[in-house]
Amino acid sequence: MNFVDEQLKICQRFSSDFVPPDESQKVGIALDSLQILPLNALRLPPKEGTCGWYIWGGEMSTSPDFFAPLHVSHLPEKCPALVPYLALTPGWRVQLAPGHEDVWFDDELR
């Protein structure tokens, strides 16, 4: 499924450059926490086959095994709510819950 139009709209809405991840790149995702709200994501600079996105639900844990790698191509199935935001540049944060959307740039992430 192609989400380019949705991603372009999000980037335009928040005045971000359009930097979509490649489907073969990986995200760090806390799959076991995705049912906990709010849903959170942040994007660090890409490196070593990752696109820089880290995704979790609720509070982030400092446990070394909190995040697991997942290819971007699996996100439409595992976490469809965040797919429209994936083309935001490194430095962006997203928080979603029913009736709530918070998207902001965090200079400390770049």
Buried (B, 14 or more C-beta within 10 A) or exposed (E): EEBEEBBBEBBEEBEBEEBBBEEEBBBBBBBEBBEEEBBBBBBBEBEEEBBBBBBBBBEBEEEEEBBEEBBBEBBEEBBEBBBBBBBBBBBBBBBBEEEEEEBEBEEEBE
